[in-house]
Amino acid sequence: MSGDLTSKEIKVRSRDEVSDLAGSFNEMSRSLRI
């Protein structure tokens, strides 16, 4: 659904490019919820 910010955070387990992207996405979604 468009605009739905109630999704759960992505679990980050490693330290590679994909985990950096997931962490950035989590941070962005947290700041949009505030």
Order of alpha helices (4+ residues) and beta strands (2+ residues): alpha
